[in-house]
Amino acid sequence: MKKRLIPAALCALAAACTSSGALYESGNPPAVRMAASEIVRNPSPTNLDGIPAGKVKWNYTTGLELLAIADAGRMYGIEEFTAYAERYFDTIVRPGGEVLTYKKTKYNLDHVCPGRALFELYDRTGDVRYKMALDTLYAQLQEQPRNADGGFWHKKVYPHQMWLDGLYMAQPFYAEYAARNLSGAGYEKAVDDIVNQFVVVAAHTYDPATGLYRHAYDDSREMFWCDKTTGQSAHAWGRAMGWYAMAIVETLQYLGVDDATQPMVEILNHIYEVLPKYADPATGMWYQVLDQPGREGNYLESTASAMFVYAMLKGVRLGYLPAELGGEARRLYEKFADCFVKENPDGTISLTGCCSVAGLGGKQMRSGTFEYYISEPVIDNDCKGVGPFIWASLEIRLAQETL
């Protein structure tokens, strides 16, 4: 089984860089600067994503960013980063393996995603509570409600709905768990199930007019936001397709490429054939409402752009995308940094232009219209952009190592 990251021995930073105050300064690698900046902004990892002091929450945004920070720590040999991430999981996973604020019976795919960091923690510490939590999350997937074609419901409270977001929330975890714990017919069954999730959601969200994938679909055709014929939501949302692209490359890294997983490779290649048509010509970046480039009110959105750049870099490095895209992927990384990364007066760096949140339905009655997507708040340093930017920066380092 392939490891998620390269050995730390490849590239430890100079011993002088021993504190966040030094690590976020100019001259350090971008991934290191961003991780250190986030630690300065959030001294407690439990407060990432705006969680109030004294509170703790098991959520995908915190888990995603901490996984990226820990990955940066392992790549550059910075114990401070890995320790910062571990503090969160050490706090929230209790001695009996219970996870604070998590309820399996909610069958929420978002709550599977933060468990990915527990694989490495269990490997390194041998702490059985992390294995118990991993088994609980896997059990959720085995019991997750499904549509007739096998597609997971995004949440129990969103019956019959598949969102592109959900593929990232569940499938990389599912694939890593299967690769580590299953064998023979059980493993093959899991791989077939995982690949089917990608194929089913692609079939149901594909928009032939644009070549893009819509944010979600409702198999029951009952939700107010969906087309009553196709079940699709109204638009291709940038971050939803970013989640989908990342989900493919991060799942394939555990399953590998063969006849069983080839459909995922084909979907990924289609995405990167179509995306250039919807990029801003001046910056190469992508819009909040992906299928409406240049429309008045639409804006270049950093989290989706970070996801596309990261998945492209990783896809090229691992051979899922053509090698000749490597130069373009590195160019787009530089464009991304120019467009969205700013240095603050205190020397920290920030990621600008992040859509804070977007979804469909729920208590807010989110409609999925163009007007809805552009109405959500735009903030700095959203976890959903910071994590992919850190990973993209690590991919640049990996590309340099192989030159």
N, C-alpha and C positions, 0 to 999 in steps of 0.2 A: 504493500500500500504506500502511495506517495505521501510524503509529509507536506503540510501546508506551507512551510517556509524553508528557506535554505538554512544551513547550520550557522549559528551565531559566530563561529570562528572565522567566517569569511570576511567579516567587516565590523570589528569593534571600534567604537569611537576612541579618540585620544583620552587618556586617563584624566586629563584636566577637566573634561566635561562631566562633572559629577553632580550638578544641581540644576533644577529647572531654570534658575536665573541665568545660567550659562547656556543651557541647551536651546533655549528659544532664540538666542541671538543670531544675527546674520553671520553666515559662514558655515553653519551647521546644515545638514541635509534637510530638505523641506519636510519630510515625514517627522523628523526629530523636532524641528521647530514647531510644527503644528501640535504634536502630542504634548510637548512641554508647555505650549501656550494654553492648551486646554486644562492642563493640571494647575497652572497658575490661576486660571479663571474659575476652576472648580476644585478646590483643595480636597474635597471629599468626593470620591467617585459616585457615591449615592445621590449626589446633587446634579449630575449630568442631566441634560434634557429638561432643565427647569424644575426638577423635583425639589420641594422645599426642604430646608435644613431640618434634620430630625426625622425625616420620612425616608422610606425605602420602597422601591417599586421594581418588580420583575417586569421589564419591558424590552422590546426589541431594539429600541433606539439606544438605550444605555449599553445593552449587550453588544450591539454592532460596533459602537465606537470603542468600547473597552477591548474587544477582540483585535481591532486595528492597532490600538495603542500597545497592547501586549505583543503583537506581531512586530511592530517597530522596535520594541525593546529587545526582542529576541534577535532580530536581524542585526542591530547595532550594538548588542551587548550592554544594554542600559537596564540594570536591575530595577531602577526606580520606576520605569514604565510597567514592567511585569508585576511588580509589587503593588502598584496603584490599582491595576485591574483586579488582582487577587483580593484586595481588600473588599471590593464590592461582593464578589462571590462568596468569600469567607463570611461576610455579614448575612447574606440573604439565604444561603443554603444552611439549614439547621443541622444539628448533630444527627438527627434521625433521617436525614435526606429530604425532609420537607423543605419546600421553597416558599418563602414569605410572599404573600399576595398572589400566589399562583393557585388556580383551581382547574384541575384536569377536566372537570365536567362542563366547563365553559367551552371546551373544544375550539379554542381560539388559536389559529396557526401562528399568530404574532408571538404567542407565548412559548413557542418551540425555539425560535431563533436565538434567544440569549443563551440557550443551553450549549451552543457550539463551543464556547470557551471552556466548558467543563471537561472536554476530552483531554486537552493538554494538562489541565490542572490535575486530573486523576492520574495521568501518566507520571507527572512529576512528583506528586505528593503521596500517591497511593491512598488518599483519604477516601474511604468507602462511601461517605455521604455523597460525593460527587458522582460516583457510579450509580448510586440509588436514584439520584435526581435524573441522570441520563436515562435510566430504565423507565422512570415515570413518564418522561417526555416521549420516549419511543412507544410506550403503551398508549399514550394519547393518540398518536398517529394510527395505531392499529385499530383504534375505536372511533376515529374521526368520522363524522357523518359524510356521506358521499352522494353524488348524483348517480344515475343509473349507469353512466359510462365510466364510473370509477373516480371521477374528479372530486377532490376534497372540497367540502364547503369551507369558505374562508373562516367563518365562525358559526357556532351554533345559532347565534342570534341573527345571522345573515343566511337563512336557509336557501339552499340551491344555488348560491352565488359562488363563482370562482373569480378571484381578482388576480391580476398578474403579480401583484405584491406578494400574494400568498405562496407563490412558487419559491421566492427567496426565503420566506419565513420558515418553510418546512423542508424543502428538498435537499439542500446541502447537509443539514443535520441528518436527515433520513439516510442519505448516501454514506456519510461518514460512519454512522452507527452500523449500517449494514456491512460496510467494508471491514469494520473492526470485530463484529460480533457474530455475523452469519456466515454460513458456508453451504455449499452444495445446492440442493433444490430451494432451500430457504433464501439463500442469497439471490439466486436467479429470479425467484418470485418477487423479491424486493426490488431488484433492478427493473423488471418489467413494470412494476407499479410506479416506480419513480419516473421512468421514461414516459409512461402513459399520462402522468400529470401534465408534463410539458406538451405532449402532442394534443391532448384533449383541449387544454386552454388555448393553444394556438388555433385549433380548428374553430373554436367558438368565438374568439375575439378578433380574428383576422378581418381586416377591411380591404376588400379587393380594389376599392377605388384609390386608396393611398399606398397599399402595401404594408401598412403599419398594423399594430395590434391595439385594439381598444382597451381601455382601463379594465373592464370587467364584463361579465355577462351573468344573467339570471336565467337558469335553466327552466324555471317555472314561468317566466315571462310575466310575472305579477308585479315586480317593483316599478314604482312610478318613473324611475330614471331610465328604464330600458326600452329598447325598441320591441314592440310586441310581436314582430316577426322573427328577428334574429336573437333577441334577448340581450343585445349588446348595449353598453353605455354609449353616450353620444360622441365621445372624443378619445383620441389617443393622448393620454396624459404622459408627459415626458418622464417623470420619475417612475411611473408604473412600468414603462418599457425598460427603464434603467434597471429596476429590480429584476426584471425578467432576464435581461442580458447577463447580469451578474449571477443570477441563479444558475444559468446554464454553465458558465465557466467554473463556478465553484462546486457544482455537482459533478461535472466531468472529471475534475481533478481527483476524485475518489473512485469513480467508476471506470475511467479510461474510455478510449474510443474503440468500439467494435461494432459488429452488426446490430447489436441490441441498442446501443446509444447513438448510432449514426443519425437518427432523426433529430436529435438535439443539436448535433453539429450542423445539420442542414438549416435548422431554424436560426441558429446563431449567424451563419453566413448570410442568410437572407436579410437579417436585421442590418448587418453592416453593408450590404449592398444598397439598402433603401435609405439608411440614415443620412448620407450626404445630401440627399435631395431636400432635406428639411432643416439643414443647418443654416445658421446665419452666414452669409458669404463673407462678411468682414472679419468675424472672429472664429468661425468654425464651430461655435457652440450652439446649443439647442434651446428651444423655447419651452416655457411652462406648458402650453397647449401645443403639443408636438405637431399636430396636423394642421396648425394655423400659423405658419411662419409669417412674420411681418404684419399680422393683423393688428390693428390699433388696440392698444391695451395689453397685448401679449408682451412678454418680456423674456430675456435670456435667463435661464434658471440654472443655478449652480449644482444642485444635488443631482439632477438628471444628467447634466453634462459630466460631472465627476464619475458617475456610474458608467456612462458610455465609454469614457476614456479609459477607465480602469479595466473594464471587461475587454476592451479592444487590446490593450497592452498584454493582459494575461492570456487572452485567446491566441494572440500571435506567439507569445513565448512558449505556450504549451502545445502549439501546433493545431489548434482548432480552427484558426483563421489563417489565410495565406501569409507566408513570410514577407511578401512584398508590401504588406500593410504596415510593417514595423516602423518604417520611417514616418509615415503619416500619423501613426499612433503617438510617436514621440513628439511630432510637431504639434499635435492637438493638446498634448499635455502642457507644452510651453504656452500655447494659446490660452489654455484654461487658467494657468497661473497668472498670466498677464491680465486676464479678464476679471477674475474673481478673488484672488488672494491679495490682501493688503497688509502692510506693516503698520502697526499701531505705535503711538508715541512712546510707549513703554518698551518697545522692542519685540513684543509678541506679534504674532500674525493672526489674521482672521480670515474666514471664508465668508464672502458676502453673497447676496442674491439668492438666499435659500428660501424656498417655499416652506413655511412652517409645518403645514399639515394639509392634507386633502383626502377626501374619501367619497363614498357614495351612501346615500340613505342615512340611517341612524337617527338619533334624536334631533340632529340639526337639519334633517331632511335635505341632505346635500344632493343636488340635482344632476351633477356631472355636465352641466352646460359650460360653454366658453366663459360666460359671465361669472359662473360659480368659481371656476378654477383661478381666474385672475383676481378674485376678491379675497382669497385667503392671504393672511399676513406674510410678508417677506422679511426675513430676519438674517442675522449673522450667526455663523457657527452652529448650525443645526447638525445634530449627530449624524443624520442621514446623508449629509454631504462631507462632513469632516472625516468619517470613517473611510469612505471610498477615495477621498483625496489622499489620505495617508497610504492606502493600499496602492494607488496609482504611483505615488512617489517611490514606494518599495519596488514596484515593477520596473521603474526607470533604473533603479540601482541594479536589479537583477539583469536587465538588458545590458548595462554597462559591464557587468561581470563576465558576460559571455562574448563580448566583442573581442 
